Amino acid sequence: MRVRLVVAYDGTDYCGWQVQSNGITVQEELNRALSDLFGRQTETIGASRTDSGVHALGNVAVFDTDSRMPAEKIAYALNERLPKDIVVQSSKQVADDFHPRFAKTRKVYEYRILNRTFPDPLLSRYSYFFHRKLDAELMDREASCLVGEYDFTSFASVKSQTNSFVRTIYALNVRRSDDGMITIHVEGNGFLYNMVRIIAGSLIMVGSGQRQEGFIAGALAARDREAAGPTAPPQGLILVRIDY
């Protein structure tokens, strides 16, 4: 049977999701726990390859097994074998041909910026501290021009490996809470490499007065990575969920 896992993790101490040779990854820990549980090498296929330091509340992975253990019980058994900063939220049997990357999805991300005079050590792992005053209302207005189907070349890393830079953003807004936390909430059908972090970095440039209003629309139209802002640090980014 094929089993779908919904996985939450603190990405601070991991070299991203995907198995690689230069450090421990979330996928590697999942594969190790599954192999230990079933007594044979078991490997997962992930939906989103989050980068080093990026967090998730609802990443998705699948694996195949001939175990008779009910799929719903696998989450409990895995959590006993995983480090405390990786937690399987649910496990469920799915169709044998279900693929987490090729199925039609709606991905939801948040980028969190702690915008006040002094940092908070309890929030430092899960937000980007920025002490200069940010205009969240201006950032929200600027962000609205990215909603729709566009060529997002300007907001993709030069390392992106893709046949098309066209993506659709369904929703994108910026909100400030009373404690100084600014949250950039974005939903789309898929995202290019570093796309959300580059959008965040570009909005910070506008919100801090380093770029004028209209900067985001101009960057989008340019279709040139050099036209947009910097890539914001990874700790502020959270993959909230993936809807199928």
C-alpha positions, 0 to 999 in steps of 0.5 A: 500500500502507499501511505501519505504522511503529513510532516511538521518540522523545525528546520533549523538544524537540518540541511533542508528536506531532500537527502544529500551528502553534506548534512542531515536532512528531514527526509533522511530522518524519515527514511531511517525511522521508516526503515527501522519500523518495517525492518527493511529499507524504506524511502519517501517521496516528498512534495516540497523540497524545503531549503536548509533552515526552513520550517514546515507545519504540513509538508507531505511525503509518501512511501510504499510498504507491504506491512499489515500495520494500519496506515493510521497507526504508522504516525504513532510508531514513527513519532516514537523513532523520530527526533523531537523536532520532526513530528508526523501529524497524520498517516493515511493510505492513498491510491497506489498512483498518488504522487505528492509532486505531480498531483494538482496542489495549492501550497500555502506558505508564510514568511514571518518578520519580527519588526520591532526595536529588540529581538525576542530569543523565543522567536528567533528560530521561527522569524526574521528579525528586522529592526527598521520600521516596516510599513506593512500596509504599503507592503500589502498594497505592493504584494497585490500585483503578484496575485494571478498567473505570471512569469516570475523569473525575477523572483526565482533563484538563478539556480532554478531548474525548470522548463517554465517560470510561469506560476499562479498565486491565488492569494498574497497579503501582508499583516502586522500583529500587535506584537510587531510580527509581520506575516506574509501569507501566500498561496499558489499552485507551485513556487520556484526555487527561493520564490517566496523568500525573494518576494519577502526580501523585495517587500522588505525593501519597499516596506523599509523605504529602500525602494519606492512604491511600484518596485514590485510591479516593475520587478515582475515586468522586468523578468530579471532576477537583478530587478527584484530584492534580496533573498530573505533568510530561511528561518522566517519561512514556514510551509503551512500546508499543501492542499490536494 
